[in-house]
Amino acid sequence: MTSYPINPKRRERAKQKRTAWICLGVVLCAGWLCGLADSPQAWAQVEPEPPINAADIQAVMNAEIAAEEPSPVAEPTGIDMLSLILRGGRFMIPIGLMSLLVVTLAVERLLSLRRAKVMPRRLVRELRRLADPVESFDPPAAYQACLQHPSPTASIVGAMLMRTGQPLGEIERTATETIGREADRYASPVRWLTLAAAATPLMGLLGTVWGMIVAFHESTSLSADRSRSEQLSEGIYTALVTTLAGLVVAIPAAIFAQYLENRIAKLFHSIEQLVFDLAPGLARFDGRRRLDSDGTLIPIQYVDSPGNAVTPPPPSPPPPPQATASSAGVAESGNQAKAS
């Protein structure tokens, strides 16, 4: 058997390769031993991950879309009127007093200006009955009816009846003056309603101006956690409360004042019409009889000297037309005789 000589370079290369493989094996064995030593604790701590399904993916996508959308703006809460009124300040005190005045006067005038109280139906019906026909009007009976039904109508008709025996123009003038006085007496409380309707908005405006001045003054010294716009908006809407309160009081006051004035004018116009319907019934007593303080018709007495009262004779009836013509002829013939 023939032997061939081994090349020393090839032998050296084989030795290096074997050494490298041995080192690699040692390193792998060392790593495997280290991992095997730590594996019980590592597997004890790590939990298995749950499987991912389509619902989880959809939930994640919805959360991302919701995060990209702008957050909704918080809606303002309702306004508490009681708290606003309390924050109106001391200017709400006169406005509150005006509101009480308006309510009191409105209720009192509505009750006082009822038609049954100003023009009682029984009195009007009795006066109409006595004046039907007007030539037979009985002043004493009408005066007693006025005493039994006290009212503005009774006062006006009574003042007219006390002028019995005077000329008809004087009687109507007295009735007109009495109507004016009674109407003014009933309208005087209504003027306070007109004053409240005019003055209350000015009170509210005064409170608003003062509140805005305070708000701008406080905005010059702001705290670190508040902005100027927030401070001004809060002060201004609080200051406007007084103007709102003034308008709330003034508007009903103006409506009630106008309504009551129209009602007074309507009622006293009806009284005036009734009085002028009754006045012609007193014309036949002109210069003959008058009404006493107790409601009795007495003859009119003329005093010609101190302590001597004379009752005038009743007026003579007018002469017939024929007698008047003959008298005129006799007078003319007498005049001609005197002239000759």
Backbone torsions as a table, in degrees:
resi	resn	phi	psi	omega
1	MET	NA	127.2	-176.0
2	THR	-89.2	130.1	177.7
3	SER	-101.2	137.2	178.5
4	TYR	-102.6	144.0	179.4
5	PRO	-71.9	139.7	179.8
6	ILE	-84.3	136.4	178.7
7	ASN	-76.1	128.6	-178.6
8	PRO	-63.6	-32.6	-179.3
9	LYS	-67.2	-40.9	179.8
10	ARG	-67.0	-37.8	178.4
11	ARG	-64.1	-40.2	179.2
12	GLU	-65.8	-37.8	-179.2
13	ARG	-67.8	-39.1	178.3
14	ALA	-66.9	-37.9	177.8
15	LYS	-64.6	-41.1	179.7
16	GLN	-66.5	-39.4	179.6
17	LYS	-64.8	-40.4	179.8
18	ARG	-66.0	-39.1	179.4
19	THR	-64.5	-38.8	179.0
20	ALA	-64.8	-42.0	178.9
21	TRP	-65.2	-36.7	179.3
22	ILE	-65.4	-43.0	179.5
23	CYS	-64.2	-40.9	178.5
24	LEU	-63.4	-39.6	178.8
25	GLY	-66.2	-39.3	177.8
26	VAL	-63.9	-42.0	-179.7
27	VAL	-64.6	-42.5	-180.0
28	LEU	-66.0	-39.2	178.0
29	CYS	-65.4	-39.2	179.9
30	ALA	-66.0	-41.2	177.7
31	GLY	-66.0	-39.2	-179.9
32	TRP	-66.6	-36.8	179.6
33	LEU	-67.5	-40.2	178.9
34	CYS	-65.4	-43.4	178.9
35	GLY	-66.3	-35.1	178.9
36	LEU	-69.5	-31.5	178.5
37	ALA	-69.2	-35.5	-177.1
38	ASP	-94.5	-6.6	-173.6
39	SER	-65.4	-36.7	-179.4
40	PRO	-61.8	-45.2	179.5
41	GLN	-68.1	-38.1	-178.2
42	ALA	-66.3	-43.8	179.4
43	TRP	-71.6	-24.6	177.5
44	ALA	-71.9	-32.2	-176.8
45	GLN	-86.4	-34.8	-175.1
46	VAL	-80.5	126.6	177.4
47	GLU	-94.5	149.6	-180.0
48	PRO	-70.1	135.6	-180.0
49	GLU	-71.6	136.8	178.6
50	PRO	-70.9	152.7	179.7
51	PRO	-71.2	144.4	-179.7
52	ILE	-92.2	125.7	178.4
53	ASN	-115.3	-178.5	-176.2
54	ALA	-69.5	-31.8	179.6
55	ALA	-64.7	-38.9	177.9
56	ASP	-65.3	-40.0	179.8
57	ILE	-65.0	-41.4	178.7
58	GLN	-64.7	-38.3	178.3
59	ALA	-63.8	-40.3	178.5
60	VAL	-64.8	-41.9	179.2
61	MET	-64.5	-40.4	177.9
62	ASN	-64.9	-37.3	178.0
63	ALA	-65.0	-38.2	178.4
64	GLU	-67.5	-39.3	179.0
65	ILE	-66.2	-40.9	178.8
66	ALA	-65.3	-34.1	178.2
67	ALA	-68.8	-31.6	179.7
68	GLU	-75.9	-28.6	-179.7
69	GLU	-70.4	146.2	178.8
70	PRO	-69.8	144.7	-179.7
71	SER	-69.5	138.9	-179.2
72	PRO	-64.3	144.2	179.8
73	VAL	-77.5	136.0	-179.4
74	ALA	-68.4	128.3	179.0
75	GLU	-74.8	142.1	179.8
76	PRO	-68.6	147.9	179.1
77	THR	-77.9	164.6	179.3
78	GLY	-67.0	158.9	-178.6
79	ILE	-90.4	127.6	177.3
80	ASP	-92.2	108.5	-175.1
81	MET	-64.1	-36.1	-178.8
82	LEU	-64.9	-43.0	179.0
83	SER	-67.1	-35.9	177.5
84	LEU	-65.1	-41.9	179.2
85	ILE	-62.5	-40.0	179.1
86	LEU	-67.7	-30.5	179.0
87	ARG	-83.2	-4.0	179.7
88	GLY	-66.5	-21.2	176.9
89	GLY	90.7	-166.8	-174.8
90	ARG	-71.3	-15.6	178.2
91	PHE	-72.5	-12.5	176.9
92	MET	-76.7	-16.4	-177.9
93	ILE	-67.2	-52.7	178.1
94	PRO	-64.6	-32.7	177.6
95	ILE	-66.3	-39.4	176.5
96	GLY	-64.4	-39.3	176.9
97	LEU	-65.0	-39.0	176.9
98	MET	-64.0	-37.7	178.2
99	SER	-64.0	-40.8	176.4
100	LEU	-63.8	-40.0	178.0
101	LEU	-63.0	-42.6	-179.3
102	VAL	-63.6	-45.3	-178.9
103	VAL	-64.0	-44.0	-178.2
104	THR	-63.8	-48.2	-178.6
105	LEU	-66.6	-38.1	-179.3
106	ALA	-64.0	-45.2	-179.9
107	VAL	-65.9	-43.1	-178.1
108	GLU	-65.0	-41.2	180.0
109	ARG	-71.4	-34.9	177.6
110	LEU	-64.1	-35.8	177.7
111	LEU	-75.8	-35.0	-177.0
112	SER	-76.9	-28.1	-175.6
113	LEU	-98.0	25.9	171.4
114	ARG	-69.0	142.6	-177.0
115	ARG	-63.0	-34.7	179.9
116	ALA	-67.3	-21.8	179.2
117	LYS	-92.6	-32.7	179.6
118	VAL	-83.0	-43.5	179.2
119	MET	-126.7	85.2	-179.9
120	PRO	-58.4	136.1	-176.8
121	ARG	-63.9	-38.7	-179.0
122	ARG	-64.7	-39.8	179.2
123	LEU	-65.5	-46.2	-179.3
124	VAL	-63.4	-41.0	179.9
125	ARG	-65.4	-38.8	179.5
126	GLU	-68.0	-42.0	179.3
127	LEU	-66.1	-38.4	177.0
128	ARG	-64.8	-36.6	179.6
129	ARG	-67.4	-40.5	-179.6
130	LEU	-69.5	-25.6	-178.5
131	ALA	-97.1	21.3	179.4
132	ASP	-120.0	98.2	-1.1
133	PRO	-80.4	166.4	-174.8
134	VAL	-70.0	-23.4	179.9
135	GLU	-69.4	-20.5	179.6
136	SER	-103.5	23.2	-178.6
137	PHE	-64.1	132.7	-176.1
138	ASP	-107.7	102.4	-179.0
139	PRO	-61.5	-42.8	179.2
140	PRO	-59.8	-41.9	179.0
141	ALA	-66.3	-37.6	177.7
142	ALA	-66.7	-37.5	178.7
143	TYR	-66.0	-40.2	177.4
144	GLN	-65.7	-37.3	176.4
145	ALA	-64.0	-36.5	177.2
146	CYS	-67.1	-37.2	177.9
147	LEU	-67.1	-30.7	-178.3
148	GLN	-79.9	-19.2	-179.1
149	HIS	-128.3	76.2	-179.5
150	PRO	-63.8	128.9	-177.2
151	SER	-172.8	169.7	174.6
152	PRO	-58.8	-35.7	177.2
153	THR	-63.9	-42.2	178.5
154	ALA	-64.1	-38.3	179.2
155	SER	-65.1	-41.4	-177.8
156	ILE	-70.8	-45.1	179.1
157	VAL	-66.2	-37.4	177.9
158	GLY	-63.7	-40.7	176.8
159	ALA	-63.8	-35.7	177.7
160	MET	-68.7	-40.0	-179.1
161	LEU	-67.0	-30.7	178.5
162	MET	-69.5	-11.4	175.7
163	ARG	-97.0	16.7	177.5
164	THR	-61.3	135.4	-177.2
165	GLY	100.3	-11.8	177.6
166	GLN	-95.7	167.5	179.4
167	PRO	-60.2	154.6	-175.9
168	LEU	-63.3	-35.3	177.9
169	GLY	-63.6	-39.3	178.4
170	GLU	-66.4	-37.8	178.8
171	ILE	-64.9	-44.6	-180.0
172	GLU	-67.7	-36.5	177.5
173	ARG	-64.2	-40.5	177.7
174	THR	-63.4	-42.1	179.0
175	ALA	-63.6	-40.3	179.8
176	THR	-65.0	-42.8	178.5
177	GLU	-64.9	-39.5	178.6
178	THR	-66.0	-39.2	176.6
179	ILE	-61.3	-41.9	178.6
180	GLY	-62.8	-42.0	179.2
181	ARG	-65.6	-43.7	179.5
182	GLU	-64.9	-41.4	178.9
183	ALA	-64.6	-39.2	178.1
184	ASP	-66.7	-35.9	178.3
185	ARG	-65.6	-37.6	179.4
186	TYR	-78.9	-23.6	-177.9
187	ALA	-90.7	-12.6	-177.3
188	SER	-62.6	-40.1	175.6
189	PRO	-66.8	-26.0	-179.3
190	VAL	-68.1	-26.4	178.8
191	ARG	-64.0	-29.4	176.0
192	TRP	-67.3	-34.4	174.5
193	LEU	-64.9	-39.9	176.6
194	THR	-63.7	-39.7	177.1
195	LEU	-63.9	-42.5	179.0
196	ALA	-63.8	-39.0	178.8
197	ALA	-65.3	-29.3	-179.4
198	ALA	-88.9	-34.3	-172.5
199	ALA	-90.0	-29.9	-174.8
200	THR	-64.3	-42.9	175.9
201	PRO	-61.2	-32.9	177.4
202	LEU	-67.4	-37.4	175.0
203	MET	-62.0	-43.8	178.0
204	GLY	-64.1	-39.2	178.0
205	LEU	-65.4	-37.7	176.8
206	LEU	-61.8	-43.8	177.7
207	GLY	-64.0	-36.8	178.7
208	THR	-66.7	-43.8	179.4
209	VAL	-62.4	-42.8	178.7
210	TRP	-64.6	-41.0	178.8
211	GLY	-64.1	-37.7	178.3
212	MET	-69.9	-36.4	175.9
213	ILE	-61.6	-43.3	178.9
214	VAL	-64.6	-39.2	-179.1
215	ALA	-65.3	-43.8	178.8
216	PHE	-68.5	-33.9	177.8
217	HIS	-66.9	-41.5	179.6
218	GLU	-70.6	-24.4	179.2
219	SER	-70.3	-15.3	177.7
220	THR	-73.5	-22.2	178.4
221	SER	-125.5	92.3	-177.0
222	LEU	-102.8	150.1	173.7
223	SER	-80.4	168.8	-175.2
224	ALA	-69.8	-25.5	-175.5
225	ASP	-94.6	7.6	-178.9
226	ARG	-130.1	144.1	178.1
227	SER	-96.6	166.2	-178.9
228	ARG	-67.4	-40.7	-179.5
229	SER	-64.5	-39.2	178.3
230	GLU	-64.5	-41.5	179.9
231	GLN	-65.1	-44.2	-178.1
232	LEU	-68.0	-42.3	-179.4
233	SER	-62.6	-40.7	178.6
234	GLU	-66.2	-42.2	-179.9
235	GLY	-68.3	-36.9	-177.4
236	ILE	-71.6	-44.8	-177.8
237	TYR	-68.7	-26.6	174.6
238	THR	-73.5	-36.7	-179.9
239	ALA	-69.0	-29.1	-179.6
240	LEU	-72.1	-8.4	-179.7
241	VAL	-62.2	-39.5	-177.8
242	THR	-66.3	-38.2	175.9
243	THR	-64.4	-42.1	176.9
244	LEU	-60.6	-44.5	-179.9
245	ALA	-64.8	-39.7	178.4
246	GLY	-62.7	-40.5	178.5
247	LEU	-69.7	-36.4	179.0
248	VAL	-62.9	-33.3	178.9
249	VAL	-82.9	-38.2	-172.3
250	ALA	-73.3	-38.1	-176.0
251	ILE	-64.3	-50.3	175.6
252	PRO	-62.9	-34.5	179.1
253	ALA	-62.7	-42.7	178.7
254	ALA	-65.7	-38.9	179.6
255	ILE	-65.7	-45.7	-180.0
256	PHE	-65.0	-40.1	-179.5
257	ALA	-62.1	-45.2	179.7
258	GLN	-66.2	-40.0	179.3
259	TYR	-64.1	-43.2	-178.2
260	LEU	-69.9	-37.2	177.0
261	GLU	-63.2	-42.5	177.5
262	ASN	-64.7	-37.3	179.9
263	ARG	-67.2	-41.0	177.7
264	ILE	-62.1	-45.8	-180.0
265	ALA	-61.9	-39.7	-179.2
266	LYS	-67.9	-43.8	-178.3
267	LEU	-65.1	-45.9	-176.8
268	PHE	-75.8	-21.4	171.0
269	HIS	-67.6	-37.5	176.3
270	SER	-65.2	-39.6	177.6
271	ILE	-64.1	-41.4	179.3
272	GLU	-62.4	-40.0	177.9
273	GLN	-64.3	-39.3	177.5
274	LEU	-64.4	-42.0	-178.9
275	VAL	-65.2	-42.6	-179.4
276	PHE	-70.7	-21.1	173.2
277	ASP	-75.9	-28.9	-178.7
278	LEU	-87.5	-25.3	-173.4
279	ALA	-58.9	-40.7	179.6
280	PRO	-60.6	-20.6	178.2
281	GLY	-70.8	-13.6	179.3
282	LEU	-96.8	-2.3	-175.6
283	ALA	-67.6	-30.8	-176.9
284	ARG	-73.4	-10.1	178.7
285	PHE	-96.4	6.8	-175.5
286	ASP	-62.3	118.8	177.6
287	GLY	74.0	6.2	-175.3
288	ARG	-117.3	-50.0	-178.0
289	ARG	-138.0	155.7	177.6
290	ARG	-135.2	166.7	-177.4
291	LEU	-97.6	127.0	179.1
292	ASP	-77.3	171.3	-178.1
293	SER	-66.0	-23.2	177.9
294	ASP	-94.1	8.3	176.8
295	GLY	86.7	26.3	-178.6
296	THR	-112.1	136.4	176.5
297	LEU	-78.4	126.3	178.6
298	ILE	-129.2	151.4	178.7
299	PRO	-65.8	148.5	177.5
300	ILE	-79.9	127.2	-178.0
301	GLN	-108.4	135.9	177.4
302	TYR	-106.3	134.3	-178.4
303	VAL	-99.1	112.4	178.0
304	ASP	-93.0	-19.9	176.7
305	SER	-151.3	158.9	-178.9
306	PRO	-59.3	129.1	177.6
307	GLY	76.6	7.9	-178.5
308	ASN	-129.0	100.0	-179.7
309	ALA	-97.1	131.2	-178.3
310	VAL	-118.9	131.5	176.5
311	THR	-86.8	121.9	-177.8
312	PRO	-68.1	145.3	177.1
313	PRO	-69.1	154.6	177.6
314	PRO	-64.6	147.3	-178.6
315	PRO	-63.9	139.9	-179.8
316	SER	-74.5	146.7	179.2
317	PRO	-67.1	152.2	-179.9
318	PRO	-66.0	144.1	-179.9
319	PRO	-67.7	153.8	177.0
320	PRO	-66.7	160.2	-176.8
321	PRO	-62.9	-37.4	-179.1
322	GLN	-64.9	-44.3	179.2
323	ALA	-62.1	-36.3	179.7
324	THR	-65.3	-40.4	-179.4
325	ALA	-67.6	-42.0	179.6
326	SER	-66.3	-37.8	177.5
327	SER	-64.3	-38.0	179.3
328	ALA	-65.8	-36.9	179.0
329	GLY	-66.7	-42.5	178.6
330	VAL	-61.8	-41.3	-179.5
331	ALA	-65.5	-37.2	-178.5
332	GLU	-69.1	-40.4	178.5
333	SER	-65.5	-38.4	177.8
334	GLY	-63.3	-38.4	178.8
335	ASN	-65.7	-39.3	179.8
336	GLN	-66.4	-36.8	179.2
337	ALA	-65.0	-40.0	179.1
338	LYS	-66.2	-37.9	-179.8
339	ALA	-66.5	-35.5	179.7
340	SER	-73.7	NA	NA
